[in-house]
């Protein structure tokens, strides 16, 4: 319903996070990809990929073995004190 229109993205984001952690546990590197598609592009993608029209696309993932064993990309992390507050 209209009250749950974002639920696929919330649930999908949680699943995506755990999938990325699982991929890492196998020694693979990964990168979640933004699927910024309009409805026409999304429906075409679903048709080509045999994905039912009633399913929602939230992300893509590229993953594989790193070319160099010691090379892993990372982003600068925000200090925990900037995002966590105890009450």
C-alpha positions in Angstrom: 0.0 0.0 0.0 0.9 3.7 -0.1 2.2 3.5 3.5 4.8 0.9 2.5 6.0 2.3 -0.8 9.6 2.5 0.4 9.6 -1.0 2.0 11.3 -2.7 -1.0 14.2 -0.3 -0.7 14.5 -0.7 3.1 14.4 -4.5 3.0 16.5 -4.6 -0.1 19.1 -2.3 1.4 19.4 -4.6 4.5 19.7 -7.7 2.2 22.2 -5.9 0.0 24.4 -5.0 3.0 24.5 -8.7 4.2 25.1 -9.9 0.6 28.1 -7.5 0.3 29.5 -8.8 3.7 29.0 -12.4 2.4 30.8 -11.6 -0.9 33.7 -10.1 1.1 33.9 -13.3 3.3 34.8 -15.2 0.1 37.8 -13.0 -0.6 36.0 -11.1 -3.4 35.7 -7.3 -3.7 32.4 -5.7 -4.6 30.8 -2.4 -5.5 27.1 -1.7 -5.2 25.8 0.2 -8.2 23.1 2.8 -8.3 20.2 1.8 -10.5 18.9 5.3 -11.4 16.4 4.2 -14.1 13.1 5.6 -15.1 10.1 3.2 -15.3 10.5 2.7 -19.1 14.2 1.7 -18.7 13.5 -0.4 -15.6 10.7 -2.4 -17.4 13.0 -2.9 -20.4 15.8 -4.2 -18.2 13.3 -6.6 -16.4 12.1 -7.9 -19.8 15.6 -8.5 -21.1 16.7 -10.1 -17.7 13.4 -12.2 -17.4 12.6 -10.4 -14.1 8.8 -10.3 -13.3 7.3 -6.8 -13.7 6.0 -6.9 -10.1 9.5 -7.0 -8.6 11.4 -3.8 -7.8 15.0 -3.2 -8.8 17.1 -1.5 -6.1 20.7 -2.0 -7.0 23.3 -3.8 -9.0 26.5 -5.3 -7.7 29.8 -5.7 -9.5 32.1 -8.2 -7.8 35.1 -10.3 -8.5 38.6 -11.2 -7.3 41.0 -8.2 -6.9 43.7 -7.9 -9.5 46.3 -7.2 -6.9 46.0 -9.1 -3.6 46.9 -6.1 -1.4 44.7 -3.6 -3.3 41.3 -2.7 -1.9 39.5 0.6 -2.5 38.0 2.3 0.5 36.3 5.6 1.3 37.2 8.0 4.1 35.1 7.1 7.1 33.1 9.6 9.1 34.1 9.6 12.7 31.7 7.6 14.8 31.1 10.5 17.2 29.6 12.5 14.3 26.8 10.0 13.6 26.2 8.2 16.9 24.6 9.7 20.0 23.8 8.0 23.3 20.7 9.1 25.2 
